[in-house]
Amino acid sequence: MGEVLEVKNGDKALHLKVKCNKVLEGAKLGDSIATNGTCLTAVELGSNYFTADVMHETVKRTNLKRLKVGDKVNLEKSITLATPLGGHLVTGDVDCEGKIVSIKRDGIAKVYTVEIEARLMKYIVEKGRITLDGASLTIVDFSANTLSVSLIPHTQEMITLGLKKVGDYINIETDLIGKYVERLMNFKEEGQAEKKSGITKDFLLKNGFF
C-alpha cells in the first residue's frame, strides 16, 4: 500500500502524488503503476513518491475522485510475461465503482459484500474472479446486484479492502475474457445482419471455456 500525499483538482482531472517504496524499485518515467486497480502513468518519480495525471474518463469511473491526503491506496507495477500469475489477468481498466454493503466475520475470514451496477452482473460467476481496488479475488457468492469475497487475515492486512467499512466505494474490474466471449457471440458484420457467429455455446463447451 501507498499513501496519498497530494490531490490537485484540474479541468475535469486530478493530479495525484503518492508516497511509496516497493513499486519504485526499477521504475522508469512513463511506467504504469496501478493505483487502487486503476492503470496510471507515472509522470514524475521521486525517492519515495510518484505523481500521475488522472483524466476525466478515469475520474468518472473510479474512486480516485474520492481520495484525500493521508488515504491508503493499493499499488502494483505491471507484470511481465515472465511474472508468476497467482490471480487472473487484470488490465487496470476499471468498469465502475462498487459500494460495500456488508462486512461479516466467518471464522478467521471476513466476507465483504459489494453492490455493483446490474449491467455487469453477467460477468459474475461463483468461484470466478473479480478485481476490487486492484486485488484479484475469488467470488464466493452473488445475488442480483451484489457479489461477495472472503479475505484471510493476511490479505486484510496487505490491501486497502481490510481498512474499508460499510458504505465505502471501491473500484470494480470484471474478468476481461468474459467480455471478449460476449462480443464475439453477439457481433454482426456491417451488411451481414443475418450471418450468425461461429462461436456458439457448444463450441465453447467443446473447447474448455465452460
N, C-alpha and C positions, 0 to 999 in steps of 0.2 A: 504493500500500500504506500501511497504518497500523500502529501498534504498540500492543499491549495494555499498558495502564498499571496496570490493577487487575482482579482477578477475585474477586467475592464470592459464596460459596455461600449459597443461601437454602433455603426449603422447596420441594424439587424444582425449584429455579430457580437462575438465575445473574444477577448484576448486573455488567455489563462497562463499563469505562472505556477508551476507545480514543483514542490520540494521532493527530491527522490535521490536514491543512490544506485540500487541494483540495476535499474533499467538503463542507466547511463554508461554502464560498462561496455565499451566498444561502440557506443552510439555515435552516429555522424549527423551533421546538419542535414535535414531533409528526410531523416528516417521516420518511420511510422511508429508511434507509441500509442497503444490502445489505452484510453482513459475512461474508466467505467464502461469498458467494452466498445468505446467509440474510437474509430481509427482517426488519429490526429497526426499532422505533420509537425515535427519539431523544427521551429523556425529560429530558435536560439538555444544553445546548450551552455550551461554553467557548470561549476564544480559540483553543485548539489541541487541543480534545478534544470528544467527545460520550460520553454514557452511555446504556445501554439495558438493559432488563429482558428476560431470556430465560425463557419459560415452559417447563413440563415437556415438552409435546409437542415443542418445538424442541430441548430438551436431549437427548431420547431419539433424535431422528433425525439430529442434526448433530454435526460435530466441534467445535462451540463448547465442549462439555464438556471437551475435551482442552486448551484454551488455558491458557497460563501467561504470567505477566508477562514482557514482552520479545518475545513471539511476534509475527511479522508476519501481517497479515490483509489480504485484498483488500477494497477499499471502493468502492462505487459508489452514486451517487444515482439515484433513479427517473428514467426517461426521460419525456419528454412526447410528445404526438402529432406534434410538430414536430421531434423529435430524429432525426438520421440513424441508420438501423438497419444497422450493419455486421455483425451476427451473426445471432441469432434471438431470438424473444420469450422472455424469461426472467422468471419471476414472483417468484423468491426463496423459493418453497415447496419445500424440499429433500425428495427422496424417501427418501434413505438415505445412509449413509457408504459410500465405496468404499475399497479398500486398494491402494496401489501395489505391484505385484508385480514390475515390471521397468522399468529405465530404460536405454535403449541409444542410442548415438550413431549418427546416419545422415547423414553429410556434415556440413553446418552445423547440422543439426537434432538434437533429442533426441526419441526416441519413448518415451512413457510408457504402460505397460500397466497397467490398473486392473481389479481384480476387484470386481464388484458383485453384488447379490442376483439370483439366477437369474430371479425373477419379473419383473424389469424389462428383461430382455434382449429381450422382444418389441418394445420401443420403440427398439431399436438397429438402425440400418441403415448400411451403408457409405456414406460421404460425407454422412451425416446429421449432425445437430448434437447436442452434449451440453454440459451446463454442469458444469464442475469448479471447485469453490470460487468460483462466480460468474462464471467466464470461459467465454464461448461459444466452443467449439472444434469442429473438424471431425473426425469419426470416420474413421480411415484403415484400420482393421481390427477384427475382433471374433471371438470364439470362443463356446463355450457359456456362459461366465460372465465373460468379460473383454472390454474394449474398449481400443483404442489411439488415442492422439492424437499429433501431431507438432508440436513447437514450434520456431519460428525463434529465433535468439539474442535479438532484441528482446523477444519475448513472454516468454522465460525470465527476462529482467531486470525486466519490468513486473508479473508476477503471482507469487504465492507458490508456484505449482507448480514454478517454476525453483529454489526453495530446498529442495524436498522430496526425500526419499530413499526407497528401497525399505522398505516396512513402514509408512510414514506413511498416515494416513487423510485423505480429502478428501470434501467434500460433493458429492453427485450430484443433479442435477435433469434428468430426461429431458424430451423435447420434449412440450409441452402438447397440440399438435394431435393427435398420435397417440392420446393418452388420450381425447380427445373423440370421435374417429372410432370407437375401440373401444367406447366407451359407447353411442354411437348405434346401432352394428351389433348389439349384444347386449341392448339394453334391451327389456323387455317390460312393458307397462302392466298394472296390477293387474286381474285378472279377464279378461285377454286373452292368456293364455299361448300360444295358437295363432297369434296375429297376428304376422306377420313384418315386420320393419322394411323401409321402402322404400329404406334405404341399403344398397346391395349393392356388391360389388367392381366389377361392370360399370359401375354408376352413378359410382363414384369414378374409374374409369379414363376415362370419357367426359368428366368434368368436371375432369380435370387434377390429381387428387390423387395419382396414382401415375405 
